[in-house]
Amino acid sequence: MPLLKATASEPLRKVAGRTEYQRGVLSREGGEWKVRTTGQQGSGVLRSMSEANCLIVLEHERGKVEAGELVQVQLFEGLA
């Protein structure tokens, strides 16, 4: 499935050196795709998975992301 580019609505914590997939919520705001996390990303936090409609893909070499930067997202299903 192809990746979509979206603007991060909030800062995302990440340390360079590994690829991370954070649970996210993708929405359309003013004609632009925006994405935010679902909150805590721990493996035991099931609420964050049930609220998500995408994964935010943070590449191996990338460090922290500031709000307003472009990130890639992997949708769980087609766009509605």
KETOR-28407 format. One line per field, with one value per atom (N, C-alpha, C, O): residue in one letter; atom name; z, x, y. Coordinates in pm, 1 decimal, decimal comma, padded with zeros to 6 digits. Each point is the difference from the previous one (the first is absolute). Layout:
aa c(A; ...)
at c(CA; ...)
pz c(Z; ...)
px c(X; ...)
py c(Y; ...)
//
This chain:
aa c(M; M; M; M; P; P; P; P; L; L; L; L; L; L; L; L; K; K; K; K; A; A; A; A; T; T; T; T; A; A; A; A; S; S; S; S; E; E; E; E; P; P; P; P; L; L; L; L; R; R; R; R; K; K; K; K; V; V; V; V; A; A; A; A; G; G; G; G; R; R; R; R; T; T; T; T; E; E; E; E; Y; Y; Y; Y; Q; Q; Q; Q; R; R; R; R; G; G; G; G; V; V; V; V; L; L; L; L; S; S; S; S; R; R; R; R; E; E; E; E; G; G; G; G; G; G; G; G; E; E; E; E; W; W; W; W; K; K; K; K; V; V; V; V; R; R; R; R; T; T; T; T; T; T; T; T; G; G; G; G; Q; Q; Q; Q; Q; Q; Q; Q; G; G; G; G; S; S; S; S; G; G; G; G; V; V; V; V; L; L; L; L; R; R; R; R; S; S; S; S; M; M; M; M; S; S; S; S; E; E; E; E; A; A; A; A; N; N; N; N; C; C; C; C; L; L; L; L; I; I; I; I; V; V; V; V; L; L; L; L; E; E; E; E; H; H; H; H; E; E; E; E; R; R; R; R; G; G; G; G; K; K; K; K; V; V; V; V; E; E; E; E; A; A; A; A; G; G; G; G; E; E; E; E; L; L; L; L; V; V; V; V; Q; Q; Q; Q; V; V; V; V; Q; Q; Q; Q; L; L; L; L; F; F; F; F; E; E; E; E; G; G; G; G; L; L; L; L; A; A; A; A)
at c(N; CA; C; O; N; CA; C; O; N; CA; C; O; N; CA; C; O; N; CA; C; O; N; CA; C; O; N; CA; C; O; N; CA; C; O; N; CA; C; O; N; CA; C; O; N; CA; C; O; N; CA; C; O; N; CA; C; O; N; CA; C; O; N; CA; C; O; N; CA; C; O; N; CA; C; O; N; CA; C; O; N; CA; C; O; N; CA; C; O; N; CA; C; O; N; CA; C; O; N; CA; C; O; N; CA; C; O; N; CA; C; O; N; CA; C; O; N; CA; C; O; N; CA; C; O; N; CA; C; O; N; CA; C; O; N; CA; C; O; N; CA; C; O; N; CA; C; O; N; CA; C; O; N; CA; C; O; N; CA; C; O; N; CA; C; O; N; CA; C; O; N; CA; C; O; N; CA; C; O; N; CA; C; O; N; CA; C; O; N; CA; C; O; N; CA; C; O; N; CA; C; O; N; CA; C; O; N; CA; C; O; N; CA; C; O; N; CA; C; O; N; CA; C; O; N; CA; C; O; N; CA; C; O; N; CA; C; O; N; CA; C; O; N; CA; C; O; N; CA; C; O; N; CA; C; O; N; CA; C; O; N; CA; C; O; N; CA; C; O; N; CA; C; O; N; CA; C; O; N; CA; C; O; N; CA; C; O; N; CA; C; O; N; CA; C; O; N; CA; C; O; N; CA; C; O; N; CA; C; O; N; CA; C; O; N; CA; C; O; N; CA; C; O; N; CA; C; O; N; CA; C; O; N; CA; C; O; N; CA; C; O; N; CA; C; O; N; CA; C; O; N; CA; C; O; N; CA; C; O)
pz c(00000,0; 00000,0; 00000,0; 00074,3; -00153,8; -00006,7; 00127,3; 00073,6; -00050,6; 00113,8; -00042,8; -00114,1; 00205,3; -00024,2; 00085,2; 00112,8; -00164,8; 00078,9; 00072,1; -00056,2; 00182,2; 00081,3; 00090,3; 00026,1; 00020,4; 00091,4; 00143,5; 00039,4; 00038,1; 00141,9; 00074,3; -00009,0; 00081,7; 00077,2; 00134,1; 00067,7; -00030,0; 00130,0; -00012,5; -00095,1; 00189,9; -00002,5; 00024,0; 00075,2; -00138,7; 00017,2; 00053,4; -00056,9; 00165,4; 00059,0; -00075,4; -00024,8; -00011,4; -00071,9; 00008,4; -00009,9; 00028,2; -00000,5; -00130,4; -00035,8; -00035,4; -00123,8; 00028,9; 00108,6; -00206,4; 00014,0; -00009,1; 00003,8; -00015,7; -00023,0; -00062,9; 00022,6; -00100,7; -00059,5; 00105,0; 00069,7; -00059,0; 00094,4; -00073,2; -00098,0; 00148,5; -00049,6; 00118,0; 00092,2; -00094,6; 00109,1; -00044,6; -00113,8; 00204,2; -00031,4; -00014,0; 00083,4; -00191,0; -00025,0; -00045,8; -00032,7; 00031,4; -00051,1; -00110,8; 00023,9; -00145,6; -00117,9; -00028,3; 00002,1; -00028,9; -00032,2; -00103,1; -00020,3; -00043,5; -00100,8; 00064,5; 00046,8; -00043,9; 00060,8; -00098,4; -00034,7; -00009,9; -00092,8; -00128,8; -00053,9; 00004,1; -00124,7; 00014,7; -00099,9; 00223,8; 00024,3; 00091,8; 00093,6; -00120,9; 00087,2; 00123,9; -00009,8; 00126,7; 00128,3; 00076,7; -00013,3; 00093,0; 00079,2; 00141,1; 00020,0; 00076,0; 00139,5; 00056,2; -00054,0; 00161,5; 00062,4; 00079,3; 00023,5; 00016,9; 00082,9; 00148,0; 00085,3; -00055,1; 00139,6; 00030,7; -00083,2; 00201,5; 00040,2; -00099,9; -00045,3; 00011,4; -00104,3; 00053,2; -00078,8; 00208,8; 00057,9; -00053,7; -00037,5; 00034,3; -00056,6; 00077,5; -00055,4; 00182,0; 00079,3; -00004,1; 00066,9; -00143,1; -00005,5; -00117,9; -00110,7; 00135,9; -00107,8; -00051,0; -00116,5; 00201,6; -00043,1; -00117,9; -00092,1; 00095,0; -00107,7; -00133,3; -00104,7; 00106,4; -00125,3; -00048,0; -00120,3; 00211,5; -00041,9; -00056,5; -00080,8; 00121,1; -00050,7; -00130,9; -00072,4; 00040,9; -00115,4; -00132,3; -00007,1; -00098,6; -00135,6; -00092,7; -00120,7; 00180,1; -00078,6; 00091,7; 00122,4; -00185,1; 00069,4; -00052,8; -00120,9; 00209,4; -00039,6; -00014,9; 00096,0; -00216,0; -00029,8; 00016,6; -00074,5; 00173,1; 00028,0; -00036,8; 00062,5; -00163,8; -00060,4; 00096,6; 00098,4; -00128,2; 00079,0; 00040,4; 00117,1; -00213,5; 00024,5; 00062,1; 00040,9; -00033,7; 00047,0; 00151,6; 00070,3; -00021,0; 00143,3; 00032,7; -00068,6; 00173,4; 00040,5; -00111,6; -00083,2; 00084,1; -00100,9; 00069,0; 00104,3; -00162,2; 00053,6; -00063,6; -00111,2; 00180,9; -00056,5; -00128,1; -00003,9; -00101,0; -00127,6; -00102,1; -00118,4; 00162,2; -00093,5; -00069,3; 00054,6; -00176,2; -00074,1; 00049,3; 00027,3; -00016,4; 00034,0; -00096,2; -00069,2; 00065,9; -00082,4; 00087,8; 00115,7; -00171,9; 00073,0; -00086,4; -00122,6; 00191,7; -00063,3; 00047,2; 00118,7; -00209,9; 00035,4; 00033,1; -00057,6; 00149,2; 00030,4; -00107,0; -00032,2; -00023,1; -00104,7; -00099,4; 00017,8; -00122,9; -00100,4; 00058,1; 00106,0; -00173,9; 00045,6; -00007,3; -00096,3; 00198,2; 00003,8; -00042,9; -00003,9)
px c(00085,8; -00085,8; 00090,7; 00098,1; -00127,9; 00084,8; -00009,1; -00098,5; 00202,9; 00003,0; -00052,0; 00019,9; -00086,2; -00054,8; 00077,7; 00037,5; -00012,7; 00067,4; -00105,0; -00103,6; 00133,4; -00090,0; 00083,9; 00117,0; -00177,6; 00065,8; -00023,6; -00113,5; 00220,2; -00011,6; -00068,0; 00043,7; -00149,6; -00072,8; 00066,0; -00034,2; 00127,3; 00065,1; 00142,9; 00031,3; 00055,3; 00135,5; -00006,1; -00084,9; 00174,4; 00006,8; 00137,7; 00101,8; -00099,1; 00127,7; 00055,7; -00070,5; 00197,7; 00065,2; 00149,6; 00048,4; 00024,8; 00145,6; 00045,8; -00047,3; 00139,1; 00052,5; 00067,1; 00053,9; -00057,6; 00067,9; -00090,9; 00047,2; -00176,4; -00092,9; -00126,9; -00036,4; -00030,1; -00127,9; -00108,9; -00001,9; -00087,8; -00111,4; -00132,0; -00009,4; -00091,4; -00136,7; -00085,7; -00022,2; -00026,0; -00083,1; -00145,8; -00030,6; -00058,3; -00143,2; -00048,9; 00029,6; -00105,5; -00042,1; -00144,0; -00066,5; 00020,5; -00132,7; 00021,3; 00048,2; -00084,6; 00013,8; -00132,7; -00105,0; 00109,7; -00122,8; 00031,6; 00115,7; -00219,2; 00013,5; -00041,7; -00113,2; 00203,8; -00029,8; 00036,8; 00117,0; -00216,1; 00024,8; 00066,9; 00084,1; -00120,2; 00056,8; 00136,3; 00062,9; -00015,8; 00132,4; -00013,1; -00080,0; 00159,4; 00002,8; 00082,5; 00113,2; -00171,5; 00067,9; -00004,8; -00094,3; 00197,1; 00003,1; 00047,8; 00086,5; -00143,9; 00041,1; 00007,6; -00060,8; 00134,8; 00004,9; -00127,5; -00079,1; 00061,1; -00114,7; 00033,9; -00078,9; 00194,7; 00042,1; 00110,0; 00087,6; -00091,3; 00103,3; 00008,7; -00101,6; 00226,1; 00022,4; 00044,1; 00038,6; -00043,1; 00043,2; -00079,4; -00116,4; 00180,8; -00063,2; -00123,5; -00085,6; 00074,6; -00115,5; -00114,6; -00101,3; 00114,6; -00102,4; -00093,7; 00020,4; -00121,6; -00090,7; -00086,4; -00039,6; 00010,5; -00081,3; 00064,3; -00069,1; 00202,5; 00068,0; -00014,4; -00001,2; -00009,7; -00019,0; -00144,4; -00023,7; -00072,7; -00140,2; -00036,7; -00092,4; 00162,5; -00028,4; 00072,4; -00039,5; 00144,2; 00085,3; -00067,0; -00076,8; 00107,5; -00040,7; 00121,1; -00013,9; 00134,5; 00122,0; 00119,9; -00010,2; 00123,0; 00127,8; 00083,8; 00005,4; 00059,7; 00094,5; 00135,1; 00051,5; 00005,6; 00125,1; 00115,2; 00011,7; 00072,7; 00115,2; 00125,8; 00033,6; 00034,6; 00112,6; 00116,5; 00012,8; 00070,3; 00116,1; 00086,4; 00034,9; -00000,9; 00093,6; -00064,3; 00070,5; -00201,1; -00069,6; 00001,6; -00014,8; 00033,1; -00008,5; -00138,6; -00097,1; 00088,3; -00130,8; -00061,4; 00070,3; -00201,2; -00076,4; -00068,3; -00063,2; 00075,9; -00068,5; -00138,7; -00021,8; -00070,5; -00132,3; 00017,9; 00079,7; -00153,8; 00008,4; 00089,2; -00004,8; 00086,3; 00084,6; -00080,4; -00098,0; 00140,6; -00064,3; 00050,5; 00118,7; -00211,7; 00031,9; -00075,2; -00092,2; 00132,6; -00070,2; -00095,7; 00030,3; -00146,8; -00097,1; -00042,6; -00006,4; -00022,6; -00050,3; -00143,8; -00024,1; -00070,8; -00141,6; -00037,0; 00056,4; -00150,0; -00052,1; -00100,1; -00008,3; -00068,2; -00098,9; 00002,2; 00074,6; -00155,6; -00006,8; -00053,3; -00062,5; 00086,4; -00048,0; -00151,1; -00060,8; 00001,0; -00147,0; -00041,5; -00119,3)
py c(-00117,4; 00117,4; 00124,1; 00003,4; 00095,9; 00119,9; 00084,0; -00005,4; 00082,1; 00091,3; 00136,0; 00041,6; 00027,4; 00132,8; 00099,1; -00031,9; 00151,6; 00104,1; 00083,7; 00035,4; -00005,0; 00081,5; 00090,0; -00027,9; 00134,5; 00093,0; -00044,3; -00026,9; 00019,3; -00035,1; 00114,1; 00114,7; -00145,1; 00101,1; 00027,7; 00096,9; -00180,7; 00011,3; -00052,7; -00071,6; 00106,3; -00056,9; -00151,2; -00047,8; -00026,1; -00145,0; -00035,9; 00039,5; -00113,9; -00041,6; -00119,2; -00097,8; 00106,9; -00109,9; 00021,1; 00112,8; -00221,7; 00002,6; -00064,4; -00107,9; 00173,3; -00056,1; -00133,6; -00021,0; -00069,1; -00127,7; -00120,1; -00113,6; 00136,1; -00111,1; 00054,7; 00115,4; -00197,3; 00037,9; -00020,5; -00101,5; 00197,8; -00011,2; 00019,2; 00073,9; -00142,3; 00011,8; 00042,2; -00078,4; 00201,7; 00049,2; 00002,8; 00035,7; -00073,5; -00000,1; 00143,3; 00085,5; -00060,2; 00136,2; 00012,9; -00098,3; 00222,7; 00035,0; 00101,5; 00110,7; -00149,5; 00084,4; 00068,1; -00064,1; 00195,0; 00074,0; 00107,4; 00036,7; 00012,3; 00104,7; 00131,3; 00012,8; 00085,4; 00129,7; 00109,8; 00016,3; 00058,6; 00109,6; -00044,1; 00072,0; -00188,8; -00050,8; -00064,7; -00034,8; 00017,9; -00057,2; -00121,4; 00000,7; -00105,6; -00117,4; 00031,8; 00047,3; -00073,7; 00020,4; -00131,9; -00078,0; 00055,1; -00122,8; 00032,2; 00085,4; -00154,6; 00011,2; -00141,8; -00092,4; 00076,4; -00131,7; -00024,2; 00091,4; -00215,2; -00034,7; 00011,1; -00040,7; 00095,2; 00013,3; -00099,3; -00023,6; -00034,6; -00094,6; -00114,6; -00052,8; 00015,0; -00099,1; -00135,9; -00086,3; 00065,1; -00127,3; -00117,6; 00014,0; -00130,9; -00119,4; -00044,4; -00069,0; 00107,1; -00038,6; 00099,4; -00020,4; 00126,5; 00104,5; -00029,5; 00049,7; -00129,9; -00041,2; 00114,7; 00000,5; 00095,5; 00114,2; 00070,8; 00043,5; -00031,8; 00071,9; -00072,0; 00064,7; -00196,2; -00074,1; 00011,8; 00011,2; -00013,5; 00006,6; 00137,0; 00009,5; 00097,0; 00134,4; 00029,9; 00091,4; -00166,5; 00029,9; -00037,4; -00095,9; 00174,3; -00036,2; -00009,0; -00020,0; 00035,3; -00008,3; -00024,2; 00007,4; -00036,3; -00003,1; 00114,1; 00022,4; 00049,5; 00104,5; -00069,5; -00057,3; 00062,3; -00069,1; 00098,5; 00097,3; -00124,1; 00085,9; -00076,8; -00100,6; 00148,9; -00070,2; -00017,2; 00072,9; -00169,6; -00039,5; 00119,2; 00015,0; 00069,2; 00109,2; 00124,1; 00092,3; -00089,5; 00119,8; 00009,8; -00100,0; 00221,3; 00027,5; 00052,7; -00031,8; 00112,4; 00051,9; 00084,6; 00057,2; -00051,2; 00073,2; 00117,3; -00016,7; 00133,9; 00118,1; 00011,5; -00048,1; 00110,9; 00026,7; 00080,7; 00093,7; -00129,9; 00069,5; -00069,5; 00033,3; -00129,6; -00073,9; -00108,6; -00050,8; 00015,6; -00108,3; -00134,4; -00017,6; -00077,2; -00138,7; -00090,8; 00043,3; -00169,1; -00097,4; -00079,1; -00029,2; -00005,6; -00081,1; -00118,1; 00008,3; -00118,7; -00121,7; -00016,8; -00021,6; 00031,2; -00011,5; -00142,8; -00093,0; 00073,2; -00132,0; -00044,2; -00118,5; 00214,2; -00026,2; 00113,7; 00096,3; -00105,4; 00105,3; 00129,5; -00000,4; 00110,4; 00129,8; 00006,2; -00046,8; 00104,3; 00010,7; 00138,4; 00030,3)
//
